[in-house]
Amino acid sequence: MALGGPPDRGEAMRQTGAMPDVLSLRDLDRASLDAILDRSGRWADGAAEPRGGRPRVATIFSGPAFRTRLAFDTAIDLIGGHRVDLPLTLGEREPIADTAAVLGGGVDAVVIRHGSHADVLELAEHCPVPVVNAMTASGHPCEVVSEAFTVRRRRGSLDGLRLTFVGEATNLFRSWCELSTAYDIAVTQVAPPGFEAPQAYLDEIAALGGSLATTADLAAGADGAHVIYTDGWPEEARVDGPTRVAFERTTITADLLDALGGDPTAGEGVLMHCMPVRRGDEVTAEAFAHPRSITLEAKRSLAPTHAALLEFALGML
């Protein structure tokens, strides 16, 4: 199962009735994403009801995964499902294919948060039920869907969005870039030299129809942005040294947010942080508490969007 299927994969899935995996936002075409975002709105507004059945959903989460656990637990409850939490480490005690075979005989879907994207692809290849990527080192598709939904609710559309991603090329950065291949979203990365996305990745996103540029200048990168998005700093930037000095030039301040302009209620000039937040590093405390910061609103979107993503994977949309 190759990462980044053909652009018409979503339509092919609908025609065959097959239940799709959600491994990367490249795997979803625009029609599928629109359906997920529309359904998310109904869940968020309290206007949706479970669509029958009681699907059993296995969850496999590495690390504390506080927000991921809470969001999917709530989402599974919303759709009328039963969560089967499995405290296992993929590939630790048996071949991944064996785990996949057993899961396929016991549950209707698998949600997994695991470091290795290759391992998750292998699980999906052998698992007869849909697999949802709750986070790997290569992508964080469910999180970005929730954030995109939050922006869409304010703007009315994702088309024409200018998003500035402040930080190194993380899994969240990659998922935003992937989303730009389905919508008219221009992504600009602001990162110190050596932490920017490589030219080959810029070319790859462009070939898929996306828009991605990089700069080391925070003020220039933020100019005209509708959304300033930031991720946590790399470990080496959290201690004194040249890497920290380089990243300190990208700290988002209240002054930067004040200079953005636009109407934040319409999704113009807003700040989002992936969380957890290290105030004083990637953002100042004043910036995170700024009226333009909509991070906590985005986190409230996790459960409704995750419910819609599960319904999509289960063939319930």
N, C-alpha and C positions, 0 to 999 in steps of 0.2 A: 504494500500500500504506500505509494510514493507521496511524500509531502508536497502539496501543491498540485492537486489534480487538475484536469482540464476545466476551462471556464464554465462548461455546460454540465458539470457533474451534478449540481443541485437539481436541474431539470431532469436529468437521466434518473436520478433517485426517485423523483416524484412519479415518473412514468412507469417505473418497474415496481414501485411499492417497497423497495428495499429501505431498510432503516440505516441512515448514514452515521458514520463516526463524526465527531467534532474534534479534530486533532489540530487544526490550524485554520485561521480565517481565510486562507487560500482555498480551503476545501468547500467554502460556502459561496454560492453565487449571490448576486444582488437580490434576486427575488426571494431566496431563502433568508437572507439577512433582514430584508424588509418584513417578511412574515414574522420572524423572531422578534424584531423590535416592536412591531404592531401588537403582538401578543403580550410582550412585556408591559406595554402601556395598560392593557386590560388588567393584568395582575397588579400593577402598581396602583391602579385606580379602584381596586376591589371589585371590578366588574367581571372577572373571569371565574369560572367554575371548573372543577376537575372534569375531564372528558370521559369518564368511565374507566373501569378496571382498577386494579391496585398493583401497579408495577413494582417489582422488587429491584432496587437500585443498590449495587455494591459500591461502597466508597473505600478507596485505598489512598490514604494521605500520609506523606512523609513529613516529618517535622511538626511543630505546633499547629501551623495552618489555622490559626484562630478564625480569621474572617472566612476562609474557604469552608471550614467545617460548619460554621454558623449559617452561611449562605445556602449551602447545599442541603443541610438538615431542614431549613425552613422551606426551601424550594421543593424538596421531595414531599414534605407534608402538604404543601399547597396543591400539588397535582394529585394528591390522594395516594401517594406511593408509600412503600415500606423501605426504610433504609437498613442495609446490612453492612455495618462497619467492620472492615477486615483489617486487623492490625498486622499486616504482612509487608515484607519488603520484597518488591518484585525481583525475581531472579535469584533470591538468596538461598532457598532450600531446594528448588527444583527448576527445571527449564521453564521459561516463560510460556512456551507453547502448552505445557501441561497445565499451568495455572489458568490459561485462557480456556482450555477445554472444560475444566471443572466449572469455571465461572459461567460459561455458556449454558451449562445444564442446570444452573441454580438461580440465575437472576435474569432480568430483562435488559439491564444496561449496567455499564461500569463507569464510574467517575474516578479518575486517578490523578493525583498530584505526586510527581516523581521527578527526580533530577534529570535522568537520561531520557532525552526525546527518542532516541533510537530504541530504547526498551519499550516505550509506550507504543511506538509504531509496530514493534514486533508483537506486542500484546494484541493490538487491533487487527493485525494480519491473521492471527490464529483464533481470535475470539468470534464466535458466531452471533454475539449480540453487540450493539453499538458501544463504542468507547468514547468518553468525553474527556478531553484534556483539561484538567483543572489547574495545571501549571507544569511546565518543564523548563529546563534551562534555555530552550529555544523559543518558547512562546507562552503567552498567557491569554489565550483567546477569550475565555469567559469573562475575565476581569475587564478586558478592553470593550467587550460588548456592553457591559454594564455602564462603563464610562461614556461610550458613544451614545447609548440610550439617554443618559442624563443630559448630554449636550443637545441631542436631537429634540428632547422635550422643550428645551429653552429656545432653540433656533428654528424648530419646525422642519429642518432638513440637515443632513450631513454634507450635502453638496455645497461646494464653495468654502468649506471649512479650512482655515489656516491654523495648523497646530504646531507649536514649537515644543519639542521634546528636549528638556535640559538634563543631560547626563550621558553616561556611556551607552553603548548599544546593547541594552538588556533585552530580556524576553518581552517585556512590555513594549519597548521600542519596536521590536520586530512585529508584534501583533498590530500596532498602529500602522506601520508601513504596509502590512498585508491588507488592512482595511482600506488603505488608499488605492488599492487595485480594484475595489468594488465601487467606491464612491469618489467623487471629485474632492479629495482631501489632499492638501499640500502639507507635507511634513517637513519641518526644518529641525535638524538636530543641532543643539549647542553643546559642545564638548571640548575639553582641552585637547591639544594635539596628541595623537597616539590613542585616543579613546573614541574617535569618530568611527562611523561605519566605513568599511573599506569601499573603495571605488567599485569593486566587483559586485558588492551588494547593492549599491546605488544603481548600477547598470541592470541588475537582476530585477529590481522593483520597477524600474522604468520600462523594461521589456514586457512586464506584466500589466502595464498601463497605470502604474502608481507614480507618485510624485515625492521625491526625497532629495533634500539638499543638506549640507552640513556647514557649520561655521564654528569658530572658537569665540566669537564676539557675542556676548549675551544681549547687549542692547540692540545690535543689528538683527540678531535672530528673533528677538521679541517684537520688533517693529511690525505693526500690522497684524499681529497674531490675535485670533479669536480665543484660543486656549493656550495657556502655558501649562505644560505637564512636566512633572519631575519625578524621578525615581531616587532611591537611596544611593549614596555614594559607594564606590568600591571600598573594600576593607583598607587598602593602603592609603586612602584619602582621609581615613578617620583618625590617623595618628600624625604627629608632626613630621614634616618632610616635604620634599618638592611636589609630590602628588597632591598633598593637601593644599599647598599654596596655589597650585594650578586650578583645583576645583573651587577654591574660595572665590575665584573670579566669576563663578557661575551661581553663587548663592542668590536666591530670589528674595528680594526685599519688598517692603511695602511701597517704597518709592517707585520701584519698577512697575508694580501693579497700578499705582496711581497714574503712571504715564501711559498706560495702555489705551485708555479712552474706550468709548463704546458703551453700550447698555448691557450690563451683566445679566439682567433678567432675560435678555434676548440672546444670551450665549456669546456676548462680545466682550473680550478682555477678562476672562475668568482663569482661575488657577485650580489645577487638580494635582494631587499627590497620590502616589500609589499606596502609601502607608506600609509599614510604620514610619513615623516622622522623627527625624533627628533635628529638632529646632536648633538653629545656629549653624547647621551644615548646609543641606540642600535648600532650606528655607529658613528665614528668621521666624521667631515666634509671632512677630507682628504681621508678617506676610501670611502665615497660616491662618491667623485669626481675622484676616482682612475680609471685608464684605464681598470682595470678588472671589474669595476662596469657596469653591463648591465641592470640596473633597468629601465631606461627610454626607452631603446630598447624594453623591455618586455611590457611596457605600450603602446607602439605603436602597439603591437600585439593584444591589447584588441579588437578593432573593427573587424578585420578580423576573429579572432577566435570566437567572439560572433556571427558574421554573420553565420559562419559554424555551430555553436551549434543550432542556431535558425532553420537553414535549416534542420538539423537532427531532431529536435523536430517536425517540420512541415511536415516531410516525403518527403523532397525535395532533399535529398542526394542520 
